[in-house]
Amino acid sequence: MSITPLAYPYEIGQDEAGFFLLSFPGVPEAHTDGGSREEAEANALDCLLAALGAYIVLRRDIPRPSDVKRGHGRAVLPPLVAAKLALYQAMRQEGVTQVELARRIGRDQKDVRRLHDLDHRSHIGLVEDALAQLGRRLVVSVETAA
């Protein structure tokens, strides 16, 4: 069983100049800053998505988030992004190419390519169909907002 993480913890520190530096321990390529803690936190999700998108472009495994430590924040991935990352990782694990997945789901290869684009507003049903072709099932969970 493989569960795709929906939240990545981050750490915030302050440099000598007073800037707040935000980084993700599990994703070393994801880091940003801000003139205030709030500004750095407002940039957190965008910087994380850019880094995870680069993992796809570079054909690397998606890193699993580290454990959340007390006092650390976390960036929660949008459900569609989490589903796309799960699909990408499942394709890597199964050795299935975009061309092969397109054939299996009866779609054009460009449709599968868009499923790897974290900025594209793909239909969740198509992601779900693609996951099913790889022996995976999409499960949604809801938690109380903190």
N, C-alpha and C positions, 0 to 999 in steps of 0.2 A: 504494500500500500504506500502511496506517495501523496503527501499533502503539500500543496503549494502555499507558502507563507503569504500572508496578506499584509504584514506589518514588519518594517525594518526599524530597529532601534537606532538612535543617533546620540552622539555626544556633542556638547557645546562647551567651548572654552573661550577665553578672551586673550588676545595678544597684547603686546606692549602698547600698541597704538589705540587700544580700546575697541577694536573690531571683534565681533563675536564670530568664532569659527565653528562651523558645524560639520561633522563628519559621520560617516556610517562605518562602524567597525567591520561589518561583513562585506562591505562594498568599498574597497579602498579608492576607487575612482570617483566616488560620489562625495564631494565636499563643496561647501559654499560658505558665504559669510554675510554679514550684515552690520549695519551701524548700531543695531540694537538686537537683543535676543529675539524679539518678535519678528524683526525683519529677516534674520537668519532662519528662523523656523518657518516663515512664510515661503522661503525659497527651497525648503527641504524636499518636498515631494517632486518638484520640477527637476531638481538636480539628481535625485534618485532615479527618476524615469529616464533621464538622458543617459545615465550610466548603464542602466539595465538594457536600454535600447542598443547601446554600443556593444554589449555582450552578444546580442543577437547578430548584429552586423559582423562582428568578429568571429561568430560561430563558436562561442564559448559557453560552457555551462552557466546557468543562472545561479549565483551564490545564494545559499540559504542564509537567512538573517541570524545574527547572534542573539543570545538571550537578552531580554530587556532587563537592565539593572535598575535598581531603585534610583530615582532622580533623573533618569534619562528619558528623553522623549521618544516618540516613534512616528514614522511616516506610514500611513495606512494606504495601501495600493487600492485604486478603484477596482471594483469587481471585474470589469471587462479586461483590464490590464492583467490582473491576477490569472484570469482564464487564458489569456493569450500566452502568458509566460508558461503556464502549465502545458499548453499545447506545444509550444516550442520545445520545452524540455522533454516531453513525451516523444516527440519526433526524433530528437537526438538519441534518447534511450533505445528506441525501437529501430533506429537506422533508416527512417522513412524520409525520403526527399519531398520537396514541395511538389514536384511533378507527380510522384507516386500518390501523395495525399490528394492532390487534385483529381487524379483518376478515380481514387476510391470514393470520393464524395460527389463525383460527377460535376465538378466545377472547373473553371479555367484556372491556370496556374497563377494568374494575377490576383485572383480571389484569395488563394492561399498565401501569396506574398503579402497581401494586405493584413492577413491575420497575424503576421509577424511585426507589423508596424504599430507600435504602441500608441501613436497619435491618431491612427485611423479609427473612425467610429464604426467598426464592424458590427454586424448583427450577432448578438450573443447566441442565437440559435445555430448559426453556422459554426461558431467555435464549439458548441456542444456536439454538433454532428461530427466534426473533425475529431474531437476527443473520443467519441464513441468508436470511430473507425480504428482508433489506436488502443481500444480496450480500456478506456478511461471514462469516468462519469463525473460530471460537474456537480458539486454540492455547494450550496450557499448557506452561510451561517450569519446570524444577526446577533449582535451583542449590545448591551446598554452603552450608550456613549458616556465617556468620562468627562 
